[in-house]
Amino acid sequence: MNRFEATDELAAGGPPTFYSVAQVARMFGMSSMTLYRAIAAGGFPAVRIRGRLIVPARAVEAMVKAAMTEQTVVDAAAWVPEGVSGR
């Protein structure tokens, strides 16, 4: 398989690798603009491809798992590599 071919999991309708900012905002019950601001401030993980921002599904899943396991509020900024900002 070359790097441009879909994996079997994706081809079979498996879980997404990335979510759009709008999808994550809906999941978390906030506006897209609030999430864009958090990403720009380096407080939420995202990947920029040209001008588009996408959110790694693994980061979202890890945040949810940590909140459930620790039964507390988690800081999304903990999933952003140090020194990285949204711009």
C-alpha positions as CSV (number, residue, x, y, z in Angstrom):
1,M,0.0,0.0,0.0
2,N,1.4,3.4,-0.8
3,R,0.8,6.5,1.3
4,F,-2.1,7.7,-0.8
5,E,-4.2,4.6,-0.5
6,A,-6.9,4.3,2.1
7,T,-6.3,1.8,4.9
8,D,-8.7,-1.1,5.2
9,E,-10.2,0.4,8.3
10,L,-11.1,3.6,6.6
11,A,-12.3,1.9,3.5
12,A,-14.6,-0.3,5.6
13,G,-16.1,2.8,7.3
14,G,-14.0,2.6,10.4
15,P,-13.6,5.3,13.0
16,P,-12.3,8.7,11.7
17,T,-8.7,9.7,12.0
18,F,-9.5,13.4,12.2
19,Y,-12.6,15.5,12.9
20,S,-13.4,18.9,11.6
21,V,-13.4,21.8,14.0
22,A,-17.2,22.1,13.6
23,Q,-17.6,18.4,14.5
24,V,-15.5,18.7,17.6
25,A,-17.3,21.9,18.6
26,R,-20.6,20.1,18.4
27,M,-19.3,17.2,20.4
28,F,-18.2,19.5,23.2
29,G,-21.2,21.7,23.0
30,M,-19.4,24.9,22.1
31,S,-19.2,27.2,19.1
32,S,-16.7,26.6,16.3
33,M,-15.3,30.1,16.9
34,T,-14.5,29.3,20.6
35,L,-12.7,26.2,19.4
36,Y,-10.8,28.1,16.7
37,R,-9.7,30.6,19.3
38,A,-8.5,27.9,21.6
39,I,-6.5,26.3,18.8
40,A,-5.0,29.7,17.8
41,A,-4.0,30.3,21.5
42,G,-2.3,26.9,21.6
43,G,-4.9,25.5,24.0
44,F,-6.3,22.8,21.8
45,P,-4.6,20.3,19.5
46,A,-5.1,20.6,15.8
47,V,-3.3,19.9,12.5
48,R,-3.2,22.6,9.9
49,I,-3.1,21.5,6.3
50,R,-2.8,24.5,4.1
51,G,-5.5,26.7,5.5
52,R,-7.7,24.0,7.0
53,L,-7.6,22.9,10.7
54,I,-8.5,19.4,11.7
55,V,-8.5,17.8,15.1
56,P,-6.9,14.3,15.6
57,A,-9.6,11.8,16.8
58,R,-7.1,10.3,19.1
59,A,-6.7,13.6,21.0
60,V,-10.4,13.8,21.5
61,E,-10.6,10.2,22.6
62,A,-7.7,10.7,25.0
63,M,-9.4,13.7,26.6
64,V,-12.6,11.9,27.1
65,K,-10.9,8.9,28.5
66,A,-8.8,11.0,30.9
67,A,-11.9,12.9,32.1
68,M,-13.8,9.6,32.7
69,T,-10.9,7.8,34.3
70,E,-9.8,10.6,36.5
71,Q,-13.4,11.8,37.1
72,T,-12.3,15.4,36.8
73,V,-11.9,18.3,34.5
74,V,-9.0,17.9,32.0
75,D,-7.1,20.7,30.3
76,A,-7.1,20.3,26.5
77,A,-3.8,22.2,26.4
78,A,-2.1,19.1,27.9
79,W,-2.6,17.4,24.5
80,V,-0.8,20.2,22.6
81,P,3.0,19.7,22.2
82,E,5.0,22.3,24.1
83,G,6.0,25.3,21.9
84,V,3.2,24.7,19.4
85,S,0.6,27.3,18.6
86,G,-2.3,27.4,16.1
87,R,-0.5,29.9,13.8
